[in-house]
Amino acid sequence: MKQTDKKKTHGLKGVSSVVSSIEVSAIKRVQNLASSLKDVVSLAQGTPSFFTPDYIKNAIKDAMDKNLTDKYTIGFGIDPLRAAIVNKLKKDNGIVVEKEQIIVTHGGIEGLMAVFMTLLDPDDEMIVLTPDYASHITQVKIALGGKSPTFVPLQETSKGWVLDPARIEKAINRHTKAILFCNPCNPTGKVFTKAELKEIVRIALKHNLYIISDEIYEYFLYDGREHFSTASFPEVADRTISVFGVSKSYSMTGWRIGYLVANKTLASQIFKIHDSLVTCPTAASQYGAIAAINGPKNEILRFKKEYEKRRQICIEELSKTDKLEFSAPEGAYYIFPKFKKPIDDFKFCFEMVEKAGVALVPGSAFGKRGENHVRITYCYAEDTLREGLHRFVKYINKHL
């Protein structure tokens, strides 16, 4: 495919070497294949089964009726939304900021792209704590001019994934500019402990690094775990860029609203890229986000309870085979089982779509230490989840 990308077509010059060096996300490729076939159960993409709560949709309708959604908004996001975010960050995350530090983005992923393009030059290096969300890896590669990030894998244990601070320090050199991680983590369900975050803080201060924290799954934690935002540590507040959103917490993936917080100087620089990418966030969606953030949290709690039930379904169904080993997810809504025997997880997942009628994401897509795993998303309805897991377990019991 990469060679084909570089070929000239009808005398035209080829695309950039950076674009030729990347591929469409494995998540999308598996999902697209599943969509093209009949009777395929997809547990690939992280799209919640729930609808956006009515009070949010009603707020959007009201804003439309008042003709508040027809024109461009200020690129940073409308003031009432940024004010709501400031209050939320203080209350829920322990992050004290002013509205000038907030940029409302077209989903968290656009915010992250703007951050990477703002911070990185081609000769810089970015440490990514892996396994990590596949699109993060591709975005960093784009920002680095086609160069891959520096993968620092967590240690996989029978009780979950564990940070290895010494491994991070060993990977740092004079070109290293930042550490990126997802908390709670997509794809592993890892929730970083306060002690682990303190180690990241210590390393960032010692080596003068930025910290980039994707916290889109902040409300989905299990077994009494607590979410800590890195920017709540005062000593690194000025060097931490935190990315949040309403997509997962409020089942608003289609509305495309995220937001980031950074120090004022850095936020003004990130805005240059953000403005060039999207001009402004979608007006109607911003009014929905205000309602979501200012509204009751009972829907989040309902979603969380359902995900806890679905997590248990995964544990029960995956325990019906001796071909896998896994730990219970600590947060988010993904489980990341490992095959006991070495396999080509990319080839296996794409074959399984056609032969078993179930779509999962190959673990290799999530960077180092993701090999030989698959990501299973359990934000789907229970009947869909059970059927997909049944097909997966039946297939591996027969073929592995």
Secondary structure as UniProt FT lines:
FT   HELIX           2..6
FT   TURN            10..11
FT   HELIX           17..20
FT   HELIX           26..36
FT   STRAND          41..42
FT   HELIX           54..65
FT   TURN            66..67
FT   TURN            75..76
FT   HELIX           79..88
FT   HELIX           89..93
FT   HELIX           99..101
FT   STRAND          102..105
FT   HELIX           107..119
FT   TURN            122..123
FT   STRAND          125..130
FT   HELIX           134..143
FT   TURN            144..146
FT   STRAND          150..153
FT   STRAND          155..157
FT   TURN            158..159
FT   STRAND          160..162
FT   HELIX           165..171
FT   TURN            174..175
FT   STRAND          176..182
FT   TURN            186..188
FT   HELIX           194..207
FT   STRAND          210..214
FT   TURN            216..219
FT   TURN            223..224
FT   HELIX           230..232
FT   HELIX           234..239
FT   STRAND          240..245
FT   TURN            247..251
FT   HELIX           253..255
FT   STRAND          258..261
FT   HELIX           264..278
FT   HELIX           283..294
FT   HELIX           298..318
FT   TURN            319..320
FT   STRAND          324..325
FT   TURN            332..333
FT   STRAND          334..335
FT   STRAND          338..339
FT   HELIX           345..356
FT   STRAND          358..359
FT   STRAND          361..362
FT   HELIX           363..366
FT   TURN            368..369
FT   TURN            371..372
FT   STRAND          373..377
FT   HELIX           382..399
//
